[in-house]
Amino acid sequence: MTPIDRRTGLDGSGCRACGHRTLSPVLDMGEHPEANTFPDSPEEGRVLPRWPLRAFVCTNCWLFQLDDSGPAEAALPGPPAYELSETMRGHAHRFVEDVLARHPLPSDDHRVIELASHGTYLQPFLAERGVRSVIVEGSASLADAATHAGRAVLAKPFGLATAHELVANGGAADLVIDNYLLAHVSDPSEFAAALETVLRPGGVAVLEFDHVLRLIIERRFDSLRHGHFSYFGLTSVRGLLERHGLTVFDAEPQSVYGGALRVYVAHTDDAAHRMSTEVGRMLDAERDAGLSGIPRYRSFASGVAALREELVAFLIARKTSGDSVVAYGAPSRGNTLLNYGAITTDLVAYTVDRSPLKQGHYLPGSGLAIQDPGRIFETRPAFVLILTWDLREEVMRQLRGIDAWGGRFVVPLPHITVLPAH
């Protein structure tokens, strides 16, 4: 790849966050179908549109990001629905408990805004604590599902216009919660400006996102997909927010999704929130890891290529030896992994998923049929490739019975590991 001047791209801008003109190329993963599309047949999957999946880094603010070659998030069909795993349900509950413990709200007069719903999974936990919230949801299908579930929803994408509407109709927010929307917006600068608008003086915003530090160090290339435009670290998100009158005053690493970061944000002129030592520690960790220098990203790219070749070689060796391999999970990240490695039913027979909404469909590109997990106990494969590798402990508990025939698990990231059932 050559450096990209995004002033000649689709949106006429530079870096998504700071507007810097030239982005440095990092990784070209070829052409991929949309990772959250689940076709009804292998034939339908083979003719799905494909777009280049390419990652760049801004050498000014160091935001790791995709270019404009893929479709806009609003144009993507999205998943059939979001369903929480046991692990993520526990995380959602703890998220609410932690935030409310740190920043108690008035019992009878508060304004809480959630940005995007992901299946409305936070609102019930907030309601249990007596907290009323409104979900701002830009996906029409998810907004409809949330409304039908009795949730309070504003069915509009979050941006400046929506922020002004929220303030005009209900006032600014005491608490704004964003669980993973920021990475999905094509214009993070407008997001930051809208956040500053909707957050009242003295209010707190809590943002959680995949942490680019873990992504780069552990070669988590499967996190890259169309519609997931930006991959933030504390360095890049802090700079973004500061340009719009907001300050990160605390940060907490999270274990979900293989490594996430939760940040606490207030208006820059708000002296009520003392700066945590964790902010400096995390900035130092990102600097020490080389995230503000091109060599680290080159090392990441070469490591990703090596990991892909290692995984494909492993699967080919299993086929040569006559050992059957199936997969567990139908996550978007799994589709990125399979399509980047050009892995199809020739090497992996099928996948399973606990979601009935996904069962009976197929993975895009690879063509793997999505079946009920019980299928594994019927076909008794030698290996189960865990595509939801960040939930490996939960998956291995669910399938511990595969030890009856000597079945083993394969965890593809951050390096290929074969584990016995237990």
VENLINGI-V753751 format. One record per residue. N is the residue number from 0. RES is the residue in one small letter. PSI is psi as a letter, one per 40 degrees, with the letter a starting at -180 (none if undefined). OMEGA is omega in whole degrees, -180 to 180 (* if undefined). Layout:
n	res	psi	omega
N	RES	PSI	OMEGA
N	RES	PSI	OMEGA
This chain:
n	res	psi	omega
0	m	i	174
1	t	i	177
2	p	i	-177
3	i	h	173
4	d	h	-173
5	r	e	172
6	r	e	176
7	t	e	-178
8	g	a	-173
9	l	d	-175
10	d	e	175
11	g	e	-177
12	s	i	174
13	g	b	178
14	c	i	-179
15	r	d	-174
16	a	d	-172
17	c	e	178
18	g	e	178
19	h	h	-168
20	r	d	-169
21	t	h	175
22	l	h	-179
23	s	h	-178
24	p	i	180
25	v	d	-171
26	l	h	174
27	d	h	-175
28	m	e	-179
29	g	a	-178
30	e	h	-177
31	h	i	167
32	p	i	178
33	e	h	-168
34	a	e	179
35	n	f	174
36	t	h	-179
37	f	g	-175
38	p	i	-178
39	d	e	-179
40	s	i	176
41	p	d	-179
42	e	d	178
43	e	d	180
44	g	d	-178
45	r	d	-177
46	v	e	177
47	l	i	175
48	p	i	177
49	r	i	179
50	w	i	174
51	p	h	176
52	l	h	-172
53	r	h	-178
54	a	i	179
55	f	i	173
56	v	i	177
57	c	h	-178
58	t	e	175
59	n	d	-179
60	c	e	176
61	w	f	171
62	l	h	175
63	f	h	-168
64	q	i	172
65	l	i	175
66	d	a	-175
67	d	e	-175
68	s	d	-179
69	g	i	-179
70	p	i	174
71	a	i	-178
72	e	d	-177
73	a	d	-179
74	a	e	-176
75	l	i	-178
76	p	d	179
77	g	i	-177
78	p	i	176
79	p	d	178
80	a	i	174
81	y	h	176
82	e	h	-175
83	l	h	170
84	s	i	176
85	e	d	-179
86	t	d	-177
87	m	d	175
88	r	d	177
89	g	d	179
90	h	d	180
91	a	d	179
92	h	d	180
93	r	d	178
94	f	d	-178
95	v	d	-179
96	e	d	-178
97	d	d	-177
98	v	d	-178
99	l	d	176
100	a	d	-178
101	r	d	-175
102	h	g	-179
103	p	i	-180
104	l	i	172
105	p	h	-173
106	s	d	-173
107	d	e	-178
108	d	g	180
109	h	i	-180
110	r	h	-180
111	v	h	-180
112	i	h	174
113	e	h	180
114	l	h	-175
115	a	i	-170
116	s	d	-172
117	h	f	179
118	g	e	178
119	t	f	-170
120	y	e	177
121	l	d	-173
122	q	d	177
123	p	d	178
124	f	d	175
125	l	d	-179
126	a	d	178
127	e	d	179
128	r	e	179
129	g	f	-178
130	v	h	176
131	r	h	180
132	s	i	172
133	v	h	-180
134	i	h	173
135	v	h	-172
136	e	h	-179
137	g	e	178
138	s	h	-177
139	a	d	-178
140	s	d	179
141	l	d	177
142	a	d	178
143	d	d	180
144	a	d	179
145	a	d	179
146	t	d	179
147	h	d	177
148	a	e	177
149	g	e	-180
150	r	i	175
151	a	h	-170
152	v	h	165
153	l	h	-172
154	a	g	178
155	k	i	174
156	p	i	-179
157	f	h	177
158	g	a	-176
159	l	d	-179
160	a	d	179
161	t	d	179
162	a	d	179
163	h	d	178
164	e	d	179
165	l	d	180
166	v	d	-179
167	a	d	-177
168	n	g	177
169	g	e	178
170	g	i	180
171	a	i	-171
172	a	i	169
173	d	d	-178
174	l	h	174
175	v	h	-179
176	i	h	174
177	d	h	173
178	n	g	169
179	y	e	174
180	l	d	-172
181	l	d	-178
182	a	d	-175
183	h	e	-180
184	v	i	-178
185	s	e	-179
186	d	g	-180
187	p	d	-180
188	s	d	176
189	e	d	176
190	f	d	-178
191	a	d	178
192	a	d	179
193	a	d	178
194	l	d	179
195	e	d	-180
196	t	d	-172
197	v	e	-178
198	l	h	-178
199	r	i	173
200	p	h	-176
201	g	e	180
202	g	i	-178
203	v	h	171
204	a	h	179
205	v	h	-178
206	l	h	174
207	e	h	-176
208	f	i	174
209	d	h	-175
210	h	h	-177
211	v	d	178
212	l	d	-180
213	r	d	180
214	l	d	-176
215	i	d	-177
216	i	d	-173
217	e	e	174
218	r	f	-177
219	r	g	-177
220	f	e	-179
221	d	e	176
222	s	e	-177
223	l	h	175
224	r	i	178
225	h	i	-179
226	g	e	176
227	h	g	-162
228	f	d	-171
229	s	i	-178
230	y	h	-168
231	f	i	163
232	g	i	178
233	l	d	180
234	t	d	-176
235	s	d	-178
236	v	d	178
237	r	d	178
238	g	d	179
239	l	d	-176
240	l	d	-180
241	e	d	178
242	r	e	-179
243	h	f	172
244	g	f	-180
245	l	i	-178
246	t	h	171
247	v	h	-179
248	f	e	175
249	d	i	-180
250	a	i	-179
251	e	h	173
252	p	i	178
253	q	i	-175
254	s	e	-174
255	v	i	179
256	y	f	179
257	g	e	178
258	g	h	180
259	a	i	178
260	l	h	175
261	r	h	-180
262	v	i	179
263	y	h	-168
264	v	i	175
265	a	i	174
266	h	i	-176
267	t	d	-178
268	d	e	179
269	d	h	-176
270	a	e	-175
271	a	e	-174
272	h	h	-179
273	r	h	180
274	m	h	180
275	s	i	175
276	t	d	-180
277	e	d	178
278	v	d	179
279	g	d	-180
280	r	d	-179
281	m	d	176
282	l	d	177
283	d	d	-179
284	a	d	179
285	e	d	177
286	r	d	-179
287	d	d	178
288	a	e	177
289	g	f	-177
290	l	e	175
291	s	f	179
292	g	i	-176
293	i	d	-177
294	p	d	-180
295	r	d	-179
296	y	d	175
297	r	d	177
298	s	d	177
299	f	d	-177
300	a	d	179
301	s	d	178
302	g	d	178
303	v	d	179
304	a	d	179
305	a	d	180
306	l	d	177
307	r	d	-180
308	e	d	179
309	e	d	-179
310	l	d	179
311	v	d	179
312	a	d	178
313	f	d	-178
314	l	d	177
315	i	d	178
316	a	d	179
317	r	d	179
318	k	d	-180
319	t	d	-179
320	s	e	178
321	g	e	179
322	d	h	180
323	s	i	179
324	v	h	171
325	v	i	-179
326	a	i	173
327	y	h	175
328	g	i	176
329	a	f	-180
330	p	i	178
331	s	d	-179
332	r	d	177
333	g	d	178
334	n	d	175
335	t	d	-179
336	l	d	-178
337	l	d	-177
338	n	d	177
339	y	d	178
340	g	e	-176
341	a	f	-178
342	i	h	-178
343	t	a	-180
344	t	e	175
345	d	d	-177
346	l	d	179
347	v	h	-169
348	a	d	-178
349	y	i	173
350	t	i	177
351	v	i	178
352	d	i	-178
353	r	e	-178
354	s	h	176
355	p	d	-180
356	l	d	179
357	k	d	-179
358	q	i	-178
359	g	e	176
360	h	a	-177
361	y	i	175
362	l	h	-178
363	p	h	178
364	g	c	-178
365	s	d	178
366	g	e	180
367	l	h	175
368	a	i	179
369	i	h	-175
370	q	i	176
371	d	i	-180
372	p	d	178
373	g	d	180
374	r	d	-180
375	i	d	-178
376	f	e	174
377	e	d	-175
378	t	e	175
379	r	g	-180
380	p	i	179
381	a	d	-177
382	f	i	173
383	v	h	179
384	l	h	-175
385	i	h	178
386	l	d	173
387	t	f	-171
388	w	d	178
389	d	e	177
390	l	f	-170
391	r	d	-180
392	e	d	178
393	e	d	180
394	v	d	-178
395	m	d	173
396	r	d	-180
397	q	d	-173
398	l	f	-176
399	r	e	-180
400	g	e	-179
401	i	e	177
402	d	e	180
403	a	d	178
404	w	e	178
405	g	e	178
406	g	i	180
407	r	i	-180
408	f	i	175
409	v	h	176
410	v	h	-172
411	p	d	-176
412	l	i	3
413	p	e	170
414	h	i	-174
415	i	h	-178
416	t	h	176
417	v	h	-175
418	l	i	175
419	p	i	174
420	a	i	178
421	h	none	*
